[in-house]
């Protein structure tokens, strides 16, 4: 019962770690798949993985946001300076916003250029967008820009977590780990 007071509940923990693992797989896939000279079968595999995992992530992130709106996160330690609490709040908001923008902009980029999303196509879910190379280009620009912002923000998130776990030892890490907590 103490974990409900001191840490995130089990569903929030599981969603966090599943989303984290998938996002950390998506980053290298996304960076590698656009490299020139990559063998076509490797590139195709990475594109299929990236697009379909993006769809899965969209639904997992939606579930996480709904859960977060219905279950207030545990309070941060009183020993944490106010500026760090504010920074953590801003960073988490930005992470959530970027994790929504990424799959939406990716979907728009792919569908506006009439590329397949194999998982959705197999379910009979067609494109909901008109063919528009201009819209695809804008969505691609947003997707790429937000990807690099997200990578930076994830690096800061991990660094802050490690700082709290290894140096401050203030319980921040144990709020989210282990997933079965």
Secondary structure as GFF3:
##gff-version 3
##sequence-region A 1 181
A	DSSP	alpha_helix	2	6	.	.	.	ID=ss1
A	DSSP	alpha_helix	10	33	.	.	.	ID=ss2
A	DSSP	alpha_helix	40	70	.	.	.	ID=ss3
A	DSSP	alpha_helix	82	112	.	.	.	ID=ss4
A	DSSP	alpha_helix	118	122	.	.	.	ID=ss5
A	DSSP	alpha_helix	133	162	.	.	.	ID=ss6
A	DSSP	pi_helix	163	168	.	.	.	ID=ss7
A	DSSP	three_ten_helix	173	175	.	.	.	ID=ss8
###
